[in-house]
Amino acid sequence: MPQADLTAAPAQFKPCAVIPVYNHEHAIGFVLSAVLAHDLHCVLVDDASSASCAAVLDGLAIAHPESVTLLRHAVNRGKGGAVLTGLRHAAAAGYTHAMQIDADGQHCTDDIPRFLQQAAARPRSLVTGYPQYDESVPPMRLYARYLTHVWVWINTLSLDIKDSMCGFRVYPLPSLMRLIQRRKLGERMDFDTEVLVRLHWDGVSIVNLPTRVTYPMDGVSHFRAGLDNLLISRLHATLFFGMLWRAPRLLGRRLRLLRGQP
């Protein structure tokens, strides 16, 4: 496939959807139908799922040959690894933006038009969900998120990112591809936070949209409390030291914004 121009601003708004899938065979059909209803081409990335889930994904790809691209990992690489595979494919295929959404049905697909409208209106920005939880959210998971929020605010020296862990977002692919060409990002549950912070460091503006989130419709969560919390803690420490030497530039940018300067 021809490589997308990574330096020019998008000449048009051409979005697609990227959905990482790992053993979500009971929910992915519902999520995919909702995404396809908005006329988005969908890149499904099977992150070495079980045979039963792989069969479901094969059936969906066969049923929608013009609207679905199915990619596969031979071994499980984690959510971030699956998303990165989908994003690279989307950029190479000529899409300007990619909407990331989870396969478990926790995100409100009715909000897809709002996310795409904001991305089209501000094509250089990253549009990301700001979760509005219902009673299904585990209380400890909710409290733990606030620790990450605080670290993200410290590591960006701003309150620009309201929630860095929501996997419902629209990436501007030229900016994203420049980042991942020069920097290896975490490929597990640390990906969602790291990519937002590093794009913010690069000067990509963040648009936060409130969106309803439930936990999750198929009852499957792949968050590993011990290992993933360790990865996220290590990430915050790494970003903190990265912030320190960037602090003059970040504070200068903040000051210019407060003064209304570009």
WOLIN-V333234 format. One line per field, one symbol per residue. phi: phi as a letter, one per 30 degrees, with the letter a starting at -180 (. if undefined). A space follows every 10 residues. Layout:
BEGIN
phi = ???
END
This chain:
BEGIN
phi = .ddddccdde dbcbcbcbbd bbicddcddd ddeddddchc dccccdchdd dddedddedd dddbddcbcc cbcdbdcjed ddddeddddd dddjdcbbcc bddcidcddd deeddddddd dbddcccbdc dcdcdddded ddddeddded dddddchacd cdaccdccab cddedddddd dcbdceccdd dedddddddd edjddccccd adbcbddcic bcdceddddd dddddedddd dddedceedd dddddddddi cd
END
